[in-house]
């Protein structure tokens, strides 16, 4: 969810849109699950029916970030973003890496766990960087 937040930030800036004009959704490419934040800001995976889901039980885990126009029919924000996927991933990674926060903050990865709650190497910031590194090699 932290990587999706950073992608949303750089995508909105790159098409010179307000963040509310461009929205993001996180889910499985096959529609089997979606991610959302709970009341405490922690990510949860939910099945298509809304029940809690476990990614380890999935036959194939295909996380997908969707960036889309927040207007019926769209206003043309999504298409230029699709063409610039690799550039957006690089910019989002650079945003997270350059941030001075220790574990993650609203400026880079969105709402983050308190540093003492996050395990070493599993902070929202570290996990977002790991996701971007995997995307760069894909």
Secondary structure, 3 states (H helix, E strand, C coil): CHHHHHHHHHHHHHCCCCHHHEEEEEEECCCCEEEEECCCCCEEEEECCCCECCHHHCCCCCEEEEEEECCCCCCCHHHHHHHCHHHHHHHHHHHHHHCCCCCCCCCCCCCCCCHHHCCCCCCHHHHHHHHHHHHHHC
